[in-house]
Amino acid sequence: MKMEASFDTEESFDDPSCLAPQPPSSPGKRTTNEVKETKTTINGVTFPLPGEGPEQPLLKPNEWSYCDYFWTDKKDPQGTTSVVGFEVLVQKQLKGKQMQKEMSEFIHERIKIEEEYAKNLSKLSLSPLAAQEEGTLGEAWTQLKKSLHDEAEVHLKFSNKLHSEVEKPLLTFRGDHFKKDLKKYEHQLTDLRKQLTSRYAGVEKARKALADRQKDLDLKTQQLEVKLSNKTEEDIKKARRKSTQAGDDLMRCIDLYNQTQSKWFEEMVTSSMELEKLEVERIEWIQQHLRQYTTLRHETDMFNQSTVEPVDQLLQNVEPGKDRELWVKENKTGEVRPVDLDI
């Protein structure tokens, strides 16, 4: 993103007309050139005002991409402090990690139930009750009890597969290093944002210094014109040089600010798209292993398909893009991107 600023200090302060006699004017008659504001700076970031400047197309149209909707800060739930847009994305990742952990815990509880169920079925299959039954009815009864043992084996195998093929993958997907990686992204953006705030403070300080120098130059020029003081033309030249220097300082500060904002902008796009990629991977990973859960469940109890078919159908309909669209619509902080700061 190219950022530009222009301020012709030499033309402004070396123009001989600065010393040309002008009729004195009273404060009441003094006129100023009003410049329409087209940009505003919020928390150190510069944005175009609504309706000003060319329309900004989305970076990734029709994708509800993170890189298009989290440029503006927003108030926290208490409305006291501002939360930067990237922090919203980071919290989304941390919440996703927590949800993944809780899903693993849920599967673990399911495994415990299956293990206990298998244990009770196996114990019941060894019961001596009605063991004295004779004839063909006795054979049928013996087979019924044996079927409990077979069913217990099925549920025990189901619990083992749940552990290895569902619980463990959910628990180990993106280990402790994941939060460290998030912190790396967060620190990079935080440091750039601090630099941006500091650069903007420098711009404001330089802007004030320039205004003070210009005011001093105007005052000395008027005093010379109406001969209210013994100021010489040399004093005027000295004041003009200071004003020119102040203008140069302002230009330098604006250039540093725009460079920093450009770097922050690029890092925001890169990092937000990386987090978007990670979120797609997370959803697809969970989708894959929850579908494995339903597959194992089908294999375990073919007579109970009706209880898992709705889940299976919903899992087949999982769409990371749609999830992102719904989440972005609810949590977006602003789709207007930064622009250069002007004089």
Disulfide bonds with the S-S distance in Angstrom:
none
